[in-house]
């Protein structure tokens, strides 16, 4: 695809099957981007609500407006440069916050992945970190696995980077480095999850035990109650950078696809 100078992942399909089917293939791609953008904006709104007390709706609108504005006026260069800055913020921000979390008097060290009661409203005799696979949930987990393995392939955000690479070798190198980078980027989140499970939450300013609905708030809660305010601010910047990085990528998806459909 890079050798033939394609612009989007839909170009080879449109060339082979024609413009009508090309436009049809665009519908699921566009729908996926819209739903994904909504989910990451909701995640950002939740984080800002916990740490800064900002209303979800206001934080989502402001974040989306900022991302769309500098992407619209800055073009693809703004996307590339902000990607670099945001990746640095993600790694540095989260990794910088972890030592402050582990040194909190409310966190049990060493961190353990078993014999920890995280959700007090659910009786779980197994490891709370690794969980337990029930027979009735096998189908759901298989579905998730297939979605994660194959769903990431037809993703315009990836093809946008690869097809804009200077050479084919650069595109290949970028792909392999990105795979390794994604693996590394997940490590801080895993450690923060362990810290969340090994925290005596009633003794913190949060003042209550975590329930299942608090699981999605693990990162902002640990930043807010286990780190100093300055560190929490840096950590929030890392979380926001992760969300904004995903958002600005998707703000460029519709434009090239729409242009291809009109040719």
Backbone torsions as a table, in degrees:
resi	resn	phi	psi	omega
1	UNK	NA	-39.4	178.6
2	UNK	-69.0	-37.4	179.6
3	UNK	-63.5	-36.1	-179.2
4	UNK	-87.4	4.9	174.5
5	UNK	62.2	38.5	174.0
6	UNK	-69.5	153.4	-178.4
7	UNK	-99.7	-38.5	-178.9
8	UNK	-130.4	169.1	179.7
9	UNK	-71.8	-14.8	-178.9
10	UNK	-88.1	-11.1	-176.2
11	UNK	-58.4	-49.3	-179.3
12	UNK	-63.8	-33.3	178.2
13	UNK	-68.2	-39.9	-179.9
14	UNK	-68.3	-38.2	179.8
15	UNK	-66.3	-37.6	-176.6
16	UNK	-80.0	-41.0	-172.2
17	UNK	-106.4	-7.2	177.6
18	UNK	98.0	167.8	-175.8
19	UNK	-66.5	-39.9	-179.5
20	UNK	-58.8	-47.3	178.3
21	UNK	-71.3	-30.8	175.4
22	UNK	-61.0	-41.1	176.6
23	UNK	-67.0	-34.8	178.0
24	UNK	-67.0	-40.5	178.2
25	UNK	-65.2	-24.7	-178.6
26	UNK	-69.7	-27.6	-175.2
27	UNK	-61.6	-52.9	178.9
28	UNK	-64.2	-34.4	178.3
29	UNK	-64.2	-44.5	179.7
30	UNK	-66.2	-41.6	179.6
31	UNK	-62.6	-42.0	178.7
32	UNK	-61.8	-40.3	179.2
33	UNK	-66.1	-40.2	179.9
34	UNK	-63.9	-46.6	-178.6
35	UNK	-67.0	-38.3	179.6
36	UNK	-66.9	-42.3	178.3
37	UNK	-60.5	-40.2	178.8
38	UNK	-63.5	-39.7	-177.7
39	UNK	-69.2	-41.2	-178.6
40	UNK	-73.1	-32.0	175.4
41	UNK	-68.2	-37.0	176.5
42	UNK	-64.7	-38.4	177.3
43	UNK	-63.5	-41.3	177.7
44	UNK	-65.2	-42.0	178.7
45	UNK	-61.5	-38.8	178.0
46	UNK	-64.8	-42.6	-179.8
47	UNK	-64.3	-45.0	-179.9
48	UNK	-66.8	-33.2	178.9
49	UNK	-66.4	-40.8	-178.2
50	UNK	-69.8	-45.7	-172.3
51	UNK	-85.3	-42.7	-173.8
52	UNK	-105.6	-10.6	-178.6
53	UNK	73.6	19.7	-179.7
54	UNK	-84.2	142.3	178.1
55	UNK	-60.5	140.0	-178.4
56	UNK	-55.6	-49.0	-176.5
57	UNK	-61.6	-44.8	-179.1
58	UNK	-63.6	-44.1	-178.8
59	UNK	-65.8	-37.2	179.1
60	UNK	-66.7	-44.6	-178.7
61	UNK	-64.7	-45.1	-179.1
62	UNK	-64.7	-44.6	-179.2
63	UNK	-62.7	-44.2	179.6
64	UNK	-64.9	-39.8	-179.8
65	UNK	-64.7	-42.0	179.4
66	UNK	-63.6	-47.4	-178.6
67	UNK	-62.6	-44.7	-178.8
68	UNK	-67.3	-35.1	-176.5
69	UNK	-66.9	-52.5	-176.8
70	UNK	-75.6	-19.4	173.5
71	UNK	-75.0	-39.1	-178.9
72	UNK	-66.1	-44.6	-176.2
73	UNK	-88.2	-28.3	-178.0
74	UNK	-89.3	-18.6	179.2
75	UNK	72.6	-163.0	-176.7
76	UNK	-65.7	-27.5	177.9
77	UNK	-63.8	-39.3	178.5
78	UNK	-64.8	-35.6	177.6
79	UNK	-64.3	-44.8	-177.6
80	UNK	-65.3	-47.9	-176.6
81	UNK	-69.8	-40.0	178.3
82	UNK	-68.5	-29.5	174.9
83	UNK	-59.6	-44.9	-179.2
84	UNK	-63.7	-46.7	-179.1
85	UNK	-62.6	-42.7	-176.8
86	UNK	-70.1	-36.4	176.3
87	UNK	-62.9	-40.6	177.2
88	UNK	-63.4	-42.8	179.3
89	UNK	-62.3	-38.6	-179.2
90	UNK	-62.9	-52.7	-177.6
91	UNK	-66.0	-50.8	-176.2
92	UNK	-66.1	-44.4	-176.5
93	UNK	-62.6	-50.6	-177.4
94	UNK	-70.8	-43.5	179.6
95	UNK	-64.7	-37.3	178.2
96	UNK	-65.0	-31.1	-177.4
97	UNK	-78.9	-27.9	-173.3
98	UNK	-60.2	-45.7	179.5
99	UNK	-59.1	-36.1	178.2
100	UNK	-68.1	-33.7	177.5
101	UNK	-68.3	-44.8	-176.4
102	UNK	-69.3	-25.3	179.5
103	UNK	-88.5	0.9	177.4
104	UNK	-66.9	140.3	-179.7
105	UNK	-66.0	-13.1	-178.2
106	UNK	-92.7	-0.7	-177.4
107	UNK	-106.9	131.0	177.8
108	UNK	-83.8	123.9	179.3
109	UNK	-120.2	135.9	6.9
110	UNK	-75.5	156.3	179.0
111	UNK	-71.2	137.1	-179.0
112	UNK	-125.9	148.6	-178.2
113	UNK	-102.4	5.4	-179.6
114	UNK	-137.1	166.4	178.9
115	UNK	56.1	35.6	179.4
116	UNK	-121.7	130.8	178.6
117	UNK	-98.9	104.6	-178.6
118	UNK	-93.4	-51.4	-179.4
119	UNK	-98.8	104.8	-173.2
120	UNK	-72.0	-17.0	-177.9
121	UNK	-90.7	3.4	-178.9
122	UNK	-129.7	130.9	178.7
123	UNK	-83.1	107.4	-178.8
124	UNK	-129.7	99.5	-179.5
125	UNK	-73.8	-12.1	-177.5
126	UNK	-91.6	-178.8	179.3
127	UNK	-62.0	129.4	-179.1
128	UNK	-76.9	-19.3	-178.4
129	UNK	-83.5	-47.0	-178.2
130	UNK	-87.9	-20.0	178.0
131	UNK	72.4	-166.8	-178.5
132	UNK	-143.8	132.1	-179.0
133	UNK	-90.3	112.0	177.0
134	UNK	-83.0	151.2	-178.1
135	UNK	-61.5	-35.2	-179.3
136	UNK	-70.0	-17.7	-177.5
137	UNK	-97.9	2.4	-177.0
138	UNK	-60.6	-44.7	-179.9
139	UNK	-60.8	-40.6	179.5
140	UNK	-64.6	-42.1	-179.1
141	UNK	-68.6	-36.3	176.0
142	UNK	-63.7	-41.4	178.2
143	UNK	-61.6	-44.0	177.5
144	UNK	-61.8	-42.4	-178.8
145	UNK	-63.1	-44.1	178.9
146	UNK	-63.7	-41.0	179.8
147	UNK	-63.5	-42.5	-178.8
148	UNK	-70.3	-36.8	-177.5
149	UNK	-74.1	-50.9	-174.8
150	UNK	-96.4	-21.1	-178.5
151	UNK	-71.6	-22.7	179.4
152	UNK	-81.4	-9.7	-178.5
153	UNK	-77.0	-54.7	179.5
154	UNK	-82.0	64.1	-174.6
155	UNK	-124.4	113.0	-174.0
156	UNK	-59.6	-29.8	179.2
157	UNK	-59.0	-35.6	177.2
158	UNK	-74.5	-48.6	-178.4
159	UNK	-63.8	-29.6	177.9
160	UNK	-59.4	-42.8	179.3
161	UNK	-70.9	-46.6	-175.2
162	UNK	-66.2	-45.0	-176.3
163	UNK	-74.2	-15.5	176.9
164	UNK	-95.9	1.8	178.8
165	UNK	-66.0	153.2	-175.4
166	UNK	-66.1	-41.1	-179.8
167	UNK	-136.6	170.9	178.4
168	UNK	-65.9	-39.2	-180.0
169	UNK	-64.4	-38.4	176.7
170	UNK	-64.3	-39.3	178.4
171	UNK	-62.7	-42.0	178.4
172	UNK	-65.4	-46.3	179.9
173	UNK	-61.2	-41.9	178.6
174	UNK	-59.8	-40.3	-178.4
175	UNK	-65.6	-46.5	-179.0
176	UNK	-68.4	-40.4	178.1
177	UNK	-65.0	-36.8	179.1
178	UNK	-65.5	-38.8	178.5
179	UNK	-62.4	-45.3	178.0
180	UNK	-66.2	-38.9	179.0
181	UNK	-64.4	-38.6	177.9
182	UNK	-63.0	-39.9	177.9
183	UNK	-62.6	-44.9	-179.8
184	UNK	-66.6	-36.4	-178.1
185	UNK	-66.4	-22.6	-179.3
186	UNK	-80.3	-18.7	-176.0
187	UNK	-62.3	-48.8	178.6
188	UNK	-57.5	-38.6	179.4
189	UNK	-65.4	-37.4	177.7
190	UNK	-64.9	-43.1	179.5
191	UNK	-63.9	-41.8	178.5
192	UNK	-63.8	-35.3	175.9
193	UNK	-62.6	-41.6	176.4
194	UNK	-63.7	-40.4	178.9
195	UNK	-63.1	-41.5	178.9
196	UNK	-59.2	-39.7	-178.2
197	UNK	-74.1	-24.4	-177.9
198	UNK	-101.7	23.7	-178.3
199	UNK	-108.2	136.1	174.5
200	UNK	-85.0	85.7	-171.9
201	UNK	-64.7	-36.4	177.2
202	UNK	-60.8	-24.9	-180.0
203	UNK	-83.1	-12.2	178.5
204	UNK	-85.9	177.4	177.1
205	UNK	-67.0	-16.5	175.8
206	UNK	-62.7	-37.3	168.6
207	UNK	75.0	11.4	179.1
208	UNK	-154.2	160.9	179.6
209	UNK	-76.5	149.8	178.7
210	UNK	-74.4	141.2	173.2
211	UNK	-114.7	176.8	-173.3
212	UNK	-60.3	-36.0	-178.8
213	UNK	-67.7	-16.4	179.9
214	UNK	-83.0	-5.6	-176.3
215	UNK	-58.8	-40.9	-177.7
216	UNK	-70.3	-10.9	-179.3
217	UNK	-101.7	14.6	-173.6
218	UNK	-57.0	-49.4	-176.4
219	UNK	-66.0	-52.1	179.6
220	UNK	-64.5	-32.7	179.2
221	UNK	-67.5	-43.8	178.8
222	UNK	-65.5	-38.4	178.1
223	UNK	-65.3	-39.0	-174.5
224	UNK	-76.5	-40.6	-170.9
225	UNK	-105.5	-10.0	-177.3
226	UNK	-116.1	-1.4	-179.4
227	UNK	-129.9	157.4	174.4
228	UNK	-62.7	159.4	-177.9
229	UNK	-55.6	-41.3	-179.4
230	UNK	-63.9	-40.9	179.3
231	UNK	-68.7	-38.7	177.4
232	UNK	-61.3	-37.2	178.6
233	UNK	-64.3	-42.7	178.5
234	UNK	-65.7	-41.2	178.9
235	UNK	-64.6	-39.1	177.4
236	UNK	-63.8	-37.1	176.4
237	UNK	-61.3	-37.4	177.7
238	UNK	-65.2	-44.3	178.7
239	UNK	-63.8	-44.3	179.4
240	UNK	-63.5	-38.6	179.2
241	UNK	-62.9	-39.7	179.1
242	UNK	-62.0	-43.2	-178.6
243	UNK	-70.2	-45.6	-178.1
244	UNK	-64.8	-34.5	178.0
245	UNK	-61.7	-42.8	178.5
246	UNK	-67.7	-35.5	-175.4
247	UNK	-70.6	-45.0	-176.2
248	UNK	-68.7	-28.1	175.5
249	UNK	-62.1	-43.8	-175.8
250	UNK	-75.9	-20.7	177.4
251	UNK	-70.0	-15.1	178.1
252	UNK	-98.0	-3.4	-173.4
253	UNK	-72.5	-44.2	-173.1
254	UNK	-67.3	-37.5	-174.1
255	UNK	-60.4	-54.4	-178.8
256	UNK	-65.2	-36.5	179.6
257	UNK	-64.8	-43.1	-179.7
258	UNK	-63.8	-37.0	179.9
259	UNK	-65.7	-39.8	-179.8
260	UNK	-66.6	-36.9	-178.7
261	UNK	-68.4	-23.6	-176.8
262	UNK	-89.9	-11.2	-179.1
263	UNK	-73.9	NA	NA
